[in-house]
């Protein structure tokens, strides 16, 4: 095929007009910021659409939570949720002077927990059991997280528009798809926590439950229990949050208390927890390492490390890997199979590293929703 | 041999249309994946305390791990039955989301 280009004499009027338009178009592109502005309009629209989507997630989560409250007989559930969302923040302790920061942080977190409990107790009818109350506390947190993220993203969006900080807007639009995925997972967490179904994060308590399914649970710390069983000649102590309500308890403080009660005569401490997998890793895979397996802001983890170091007790960690989404939504079969494997791994550690007659403590860390 | 006569203006317009198509179509096709509201099926695994019997049934509200089933006994040894685990299963579609896992 050959294209034969005619000479300039063959150029028609409309072709000349087209040529001028194209030339003007290129001049505009090269010498003005029209291209940048058109991109900013696109970023702006993208962020606005995402904000509307987060609004939709908030609305859905609110409707489900209000339905849950209505079923429990709470009057005016909308105001109950609004009352929590608008009045829930914790000011971080001073970190420039780190002396006793853990003590101060622990105090603030305990104060916050007590405040939430008092709020829930004040609005719930007396006949509602603690399991439903703790589940509702988690639902309040879910609604607060969604609302906070919405307000914060909206703030960044409006701030960038107000002061023409286009870089803010571009960065926001870059990071929003990931944030949205996380918020979708948070929104989906409403269902398991209103039904009382175990989530991925319940893997640690579930391992403990599998090791001693029918043993008596003895209260050792607030919302934290322990059981004692004989495991092939070893004294096995099992610590977990008090279920089946949605709470994480105080596993660090409970461990410290139990070790002190045993006067430090503990051959080994094994912590079991759900852990975030890296992209590409298989959900439910189990790994064994050293240290305190707990995702805590500080007080519980340091309590574990301190008591282990004080009495020179080896501290093992068994983790069950999962994504952040899987951690807060209904436990999948893959993770459940990981829980079964983790329980076997814990038994194997005890058999091979703890001599008969010794004391060993297993701590199942995580939210014990749906697990007694 | 085919001989095509084409003037500069027509060629420019054709090029312009091709450029527009090349710019717009990929943008239209790269629509983000919308989150499908797929609900999982939840199952409860029941086991005998002596580990000689187990069964799986659909989750019933009120089930929790470690719950002793008062109304039933193990059909093999007559011991207590308890809820060993609760897990969810998503439809096959969801598993295909990740290529590398």
Contacts between the chains, C-beta under 8 A, distances in Angstrom:
chain1	res1	chain2	res2	distance
A	1	B	1	8.0
A	1	B	2	5.2
A	1	B	4	6.7
A	2	B	1	6.8
A	2	B	2	7.4
A	2	B	3	5.8
A	2	B	4	7.1
A	3	B	4	5.7
A	3	B	6	5.8
A	3	B	11	7.8
A	4	B	3	6.3
A	4	B	4	6.9
A	4	B	5	5.4
A	4	B	6	7.4
A	5	B	6	7.3
A	5	B	7	7.8
A	5	B	8	6.9
A	5	B	11	7.9
A	6	B	5	6.6
A	6	B	6	7.9
A	6	B	7	5.5
A	6	B	8	7.9
A	10	B	7	5.3
A	11	B	7	6.1
A	11	B	8	5.9
A	11	B	9	6.1
A	12	B	7	6.8
A	12	B	9	6.2
A	14	B	9	6.6
A	15	B	7	6.0
A	15	B	8	6.3
A	15	B	9	1.9
A	15	B	10	6.8
A	15	B	12	7.3
A	15	B	13	7.9
A	16	B	9	7.0
A	18	B	9	5.2
A	18	B	12	5.8
A	18	B	13	5.6
A	18	B	16	7.8
A	19	B	8	7.4
A	19	B	9	6.4
A	19	B	12	6.2
A	22	B	12	6.0
A	22	B	16	6.6
A	177	B	32	7.1
A	184	B	35	5.1
A	191	B	39	7.9
A	195	B	61	6.5
A	196	B	61	7.7
A	196	B	62	7.9
A	196	B	64	6.4
A	197	B	42	6.0
A	197	B	59	6.9
A	197	B	86	6.1
A	197	B	88	7.5
A	198	B	64	7.9
A	198	B	65	6.2
A	198	B	85	8.0
A	198	B	86	5.2
A	198	B	87	7.8
A	202	B	65	7.9
A	206	B	65	5.8
A	206	B	85	6.9
A	209	B	65	5.2
A	209	B	66	4.8
A	210	B	84	6.9
A	210	B	85	7.7
A	213	B	47	8.0
A	213	B	49	6.9
A	213	B	66	5.6
A	213	B	82	5.3
A	213	B	84	6.9
A	214	B	49	5.8
A	214	B	66	7.5
A	214	B	68	6.5
A	214	B	80	6.9
A	214	B	82	6.1
A	243	B	64	6.9
A	243	B	65	7.8
A	243	B	66	7.2
A	244	B	64	3.8
A	244	B	65	7.3
A	244	B	66	7.4
A	244	B	67	7.9
A	279	B	100	7.8
A	280	B	100	4.8
A	280	B	101	6.3
A	281	B	101	7.0
A	282	B	101	5.6
A	283	B	101	7.1
A	329	B	88	7.9
A	330	B	40	5.6
A	330	B	42	6.2
A	330	B	87	7.7
A	330	B	88	3.8
A	331	B	86	6.8
A	331	B	87	5.2
A	331	B	88	6.4
A	332	B	40	7.5
A	332	B	87	6.3
A	332	B	88	5.6
A	332	B	89	7.4
A	332	B	90	7.0
A	333	B	43	7.9
A	333	B	87	4.7
A	333	B	88	7.1
A	333	B	89	5.3
A	335	B	87	7.3
A	336	B	85	5.3
A	336	B	86	7.9
A	336	B	87	3.8
A	339	B	85	7.1
A	340	B	85	7.7
A	370	B	63	7.7
A	370	B	64	4.9
A	370	B	65	6.0
A	370	B	86	5.8
A	371	B	64	6.5
A	371	B	65	4.2
A	371	B	66	6.4
A	372	B	64	5.6
A	372	B	65	6.4
A	372	B	66	3.5
A	372	B	67	6.5
